[in-house]
Amino acid sequence: MGRWILALALIVSSAAAELKWAPSYDEAFVQAKKENKNVMVMLSREECPACEYMNDVVFEERAVVSEVHKYFVPIYIDIHKDFVPEGLGYIGTPTFHFMNVSGKKLGRHDGAANIPTFMGIVKKYKK
């Protein structure tokens, strides 16, 4: 019985790892200022295999979600459906922009990354 409870707890805890995106670009900066965090913008689009990898693999990893939420307010922008603010360029998707609360760019990463690589990117731009 104890093993079943442990197995169920592990399943539930791994399912709980979910990146919570800010509802809008402007709200991300308001929240970041309040929480003294930087902003991480993910430029994405539908039917992008690399974007799906980030969402389905990397952003499902508890350590990644925890690290992103600890230092950033994340915002997801679909380049075909949403307004892309000036200065947020991209060659392809996904493209990540890391900015401070005043909108100053701290850095950019083009393309998908595996979990260890993305953790390194996050640590590079954390506050």
Residue frames as qw, qx, qy, qz and C-alpha x, y, z in Angstrom:
[[0.000, 0.885, 0.465, 0.000, 0.00, 0.00, 0.00],
 [0.337, -0.771, 0.089, 0.532, 2.85, 2.39, 0.88],
 [0.413, -0.097, 0.579, 0.697, 4.41, 1.92, -2.57],
 [0.186, 0.647, 0.646, 0.359, 1.15, 2.88, -4.27],
 [0.172, -0.932, -0.241, 0.210, 0.91, 6.05, -2.23],
 [0.414, -0.564, 0.336, 0.631, 4.52, 6.92, -3.01],
 [0.367, 0.193, 0.676, 0.609, 4.00, 6.23, -6.73],
 [0.065, 0.815, 0.548, 0.178, 0.83, 8.34, -6.77],
 [0.292, -0.864, -0.047, 0.408, 2.60, 11.17, -4.94],
 [0.426, -0.311, 0.487, 0.697, 5.42, 11.13, -7.51],
 [0.262, 0.466, 0.683, 0.497, 2.96, 11.22, -10.41],
 [0.082, -0.909, -0.408, 0.008, 0.99, 14.09, -8.89],
 [0.373, -0.757, 0.113, 0.524, 4.12, 16.07, -7.99],
 [0.395, -0.106, 0.565, 0.717, 5.58, 15.72, -11.48],
 [0.162, 0.642, 0.648, 0.377, 2.27, 16.75, -13.02],
 [0.208, -0.888, -0.301, 0.278, 2.28, 19.89, -10.88],
 [0.411, -0.380, 0.282, 0.779, 5.36, 21.29, -12.65],
 [0.374, 0.716, 0.521, 0.275, 3.84, 23.91, -14.92],
 [0.303, -0.025, 0.042, 0.952, 5.24, 27.17, -16.15],
 [0.079, 0.791, 0.553, -0.249, 2.78, 29.98, -15.45],
 [0.373, 0.311, 0.297, 0.822, 2.94, 32.56, -18.22],
 [0.043, 0.381, 0.267, -0.884, 2.03, 36.19, -17.54],
 [0.452, 0.626, 0.617, -0.154, -1.27, 37.17, -19.19],
 [0.462, 0.865, 0.126, 0.149, 0.29, 40.00, -21.22],
 [0.630, 0.368, -0.173, 0.661, 3.58, 41.69, -22.02],
 [0.099, -0.665, 0.149, -0.726, 2.75, 44.79, -19.98],
 [0.779, -0.544, 0.007, -0.311, 1.48, 42.76, -17.02],
 [0.904, 0.018, -0.229, 0.361, 4.71, 40.73, -17.04],
 [0.381, 0.430, -0.253, 0.778, 6.70, 43.91, -16.39],
 [0.457, -0.619, 0.078, -0.634, 4.30, 45.12, -13.70],
 [0.934, -0.339, -0.092, -0.073, 4.55, 41.75, -11.95],
 [0.785, 0.207, -0.245, 0.530, 8.36, 41.64, -12.39],
 [0.074, 0.591, -0.236, 0.767, 8.71, 45.06, -10.81],
 [0.685, -0.547, 0.042, -0.481, 6.50, 44.04, -7.88],
 [0.971, -0.236, 0.020, 0.032, 8.40, 40.79, -7.34],
 [0.179, -0.823, 0.497, 0.207, 11.88, 42.20, -8.12],
 [0.766, 0.039, 0.602, 0.222, 12.46, 39.75, -10.98],
 [0.010, 0.350, -0.556, -0.754, 13.57, 39.92, -14.59],
 [0.742, 0.401, 0.188, -0.504, 11.33, 39.07, -17.55],
 [0.322, -0.169, 0.850, 0.381, 11.76, 36.08, -19.88],
 [0.619, 0.475, 0.005, -0.625, 9.96, 36.41, -23.22],
 [0.480, -0.015, 0.834, 0.273, 9.44, 33.33, -25.37],
 [0.482, 0.460, -0.243, -0.705, 8.61, 34.09, -28.99],
 [0.407, 0.012, 0.913, 0.034, 6.90, 31.07, -30.45],
 [0.518, 0.217, -0.327, -0.760, 4.39, 29.93, -33.05],
 [0.871, 0.050, 0.348, -0.344, 2.02, 27.04, -33.70],
 [0.945, 0.318, 0.060, 0.050, 3.39, 23.90, -35.32],
 [0.210, 0.794, -0.533, 0.204, 6.95, 24.69, -34.29],
 [0.895, -0.089, -0.428, 0.092, 8.62, 21.39, -33.31],
 [0.451, 0.223, -0.481, 0.718, 11.36, 23.14, -31.32],
 [0.332, -0.377, 0.188, -0.844, 8.73, 25.19, -29.43],
 [0.864, -0.250, -0.245, -0.362, 6.75, 22.04, -28.71],
 [0.749, 0.072, -0.526, 0.397, 9.92, 20.42, -27.36],
 [0.100, 0.309, -0.413, 0.851, 10.44, 23.35, -25.00],
 [0.577, -0.298, 0.070, -0.757, 6.83, 23.21, -23.80],
 [0.919, -0.113, -0.251, -0.282, 6.48, 19.42, -23.64],
 [0.846, 0.020, -0.384, 0.369, 9.92, 18.49, -22.29],
 [0.384, 0.261, -0.345, 0.815, 11.94, 21.38, -20.89],
 [0.280, -0.356, 0.158, -0.877, 9.07, 23.33, -19.30],
 [0.834, -0.330, -0.318, -0.308, 7.70, 20.16, -17.74],
 [0.675, 0.066, -0.538, 0.499, 10.88, 19.67, -15.71],
 [0.481, -0.800, -0.348, 0.091, 10.29, 20.75, -12.12],
 [0.580, -0.407, 0.019, 0.706, 13.82, 22.20, -11.71],
 [0.253, 0.273, 0.380, 0.847, 13.41, 24.38, -14.82],
 [0.249, -0.741, -0.478, -0.401, 9.98, 25.64, -13.76],
 [0.583, -0.699, -0.261, 0.320, 11.26, 26.37, -10.26],
 [0.516, -0.221, 0.137, 0.816, 14.32, 28.25, -11.53],
 [0.105, 0.450, 0.435, 0.773, 12.33, 30.29, -14.06],
 [0.367, -0.781, -0.430, -0.267, 9.69, 31.25, -11.48],
 [0.627, -0.548, -0.207, 0.513, 12.34, 32.11, -8.90],
 [0.391, -0.345, 0.174, 0.835, 14.10, 34.69, -11.10],
 [0.017, -0.018, -0.500, -0.865, 11.73, 35.63, -13.94],
 [0.553, 0.440, 0.432, -0.561, 8.21, 36.48, -14.92],
 [0.314, -0.007, 0.788, 0.530, 7.76, 34.50, -18.15],
 [0.505, 0.550, 0.159, -0.646, 5.65, 35.73, -21.05],
 [0.511, 0.141, 0.779, 0.333, 4.70, 33.69, -24.12],
 [0.346, 0.625, -0.056, -0.698, 4.15, 35.51, -27.41],
 [0.685, 0.323, 0.620, 0.204, 2.89, 33.75, -30.55],
 [0.207, -0.342, 0.327, 0.856, 4.54, 35.63, -33.42],
 [0.029, -0.249, -0.723, -0.644, 1.56, 34.99, -35.73],
 [0.292, -0.660, -0.675, -0.153, -1.27, 35.74, -33.28],
 [0.419, -0.781, -0.277, 0.371, 0.08, 38.26, -30.78],
 [0.200, 0.960, -0.127, 0.148, 1.68, 41.68, -30.99],
 [0.826, -0.060, -0.131, 0.544, 5.47, 41.39, -30.94],
 [0.217, -0.934, -0.048, 0.281, 6.86, 44.46, -29.16],
 [0.470, 0.833, -0.245, 0.160, 9.49, 46.54, -30.94],
 [0.064, -0.734, 0.644, -0.203, 13.02, 45.36, -30.33],
 [0.705, -0.189, 0.662, -0.169, 12.10, 41.71, -29.83],
 [0.506, 0.531, -0.527, -0.429, 13.58, 40.33, -33.01],
 [0.779, -0.116, 0.612, -0.076, 13.74, 36.73, -34.08],
 [0.174, 0.400, -0.750, -0.498, 15.17, 34.65, -36.88],
 [0.537, -0.141, -0.780, -0.287, 13.13, 31.59, -36.03],
 [0.630, -0.507, 0.172, -0.563, 11.25, 30.14, -33.10],
 [0.371, -0.869, -0.311, 0.101, 11.60, 29.74, -30.27],
 [0.384, 0.490, -0.236, 0.746, 13.55, 32.86, -29.43],
 [0.539, -0.671, -0.436, 0.265, 14.03, 33.89, -25.82],
 [0.182, 0.667, -0.138, 0.710, 14.65, 37.46, -24.71],
 [0.576, -0.485, -0.499, 0.429, 15.75, 38.19, -21.15],
 [0.095, 0.655, 0.059, 0.747, 15.09, 41.71, -19.86],
 [0.194, -0.147, -0.617, 0.749, 15.14, 43.67, -16.64],
 [0.074, 0.659, 0.678, -0.316, 12.06, 45.47, -15.30],
 [0.103, 0.705, -0.028, -0.702, 12.83, 48.64, -17.24],
 [0.774, 0.591, 0.156, -0.164, 12.88, 46.70, -20.52],
 [0.089, 0.770, -0.607, -0.175, 16.65, 46.69, -20.97],
 [0.934, 0.203, -0.278, -0.097, 17.78, 43.55, -22.78],
 [0.563, -0.632, 0.532, 0.000, 20.06, 41.32, -20.77],
 [0.186, -0.322, 0.866, 0.335, 20.44, 38.72, -23.48],
 [0.760, 0.313, -0.112, -0.559, 18.86, 36.53, -26.11],
 [0.391, -0.208, 0.889, 0.120, 18.85, 32.85, -26.94],
 [0.611, 0.334, -0.338, -0.633, 17.74, 31.56, -30.34],
 [0.614, 0.146, -0.748, -0.206, 16.33, 28.06, -30.63],
 [0.860, -0.433, -0.154, -0.223, 15.43, 25.23, -28.33],
 [0.120, 0.580, -0.727, 0.345, 17.75, 23.89, -25.65],
 [0.669, -0.213, -0.711, 0.038, 17.85, 20.70, -23.64],
 [0.575, -0.767, -0.281, -0.047, 17.23, 20.86, -19.90],
 [0.683, -0.421, -0.051, 0.594, 20.86, 21.31, -18.72],
 [0.368, 0.247, 0.249, 0.861, 21.59, 23.91, -21.41],
 [0.195, -0.725, -0.360, -0.554, 18.41, 25.87, -20.66],
 [0.638, -0.696, -0.251, 0.213, 19.20, 25.81, -16.93],
 [0.593, -0.172, 0.072, 0.783, 22.57, 27.39, -17.77],
 [0.120, 0.488, 0.350, 0.791, 20.87, 30.06, -19.88],
 [0.436, -0.784, -0.370, -0.240, 18.43, 30.87, -17.07],
 [0.681, -0.557, -0.140, 0.454, 21.27, 31.13, -14.54],
 [0.493, 0.146, 0.178, 0.839, 23.19, 33.44, -16.87],
 [0.048, -0.469, -0.259, -0.843, 20.37, 36.01, -16.91],
 [0.476, -0.634, -0.603, 0.084, 18.90, 35.65, -13.43],
 [0.117, -0.876, 0.033, -0.468, 18.61, 38.66, -11.17]]
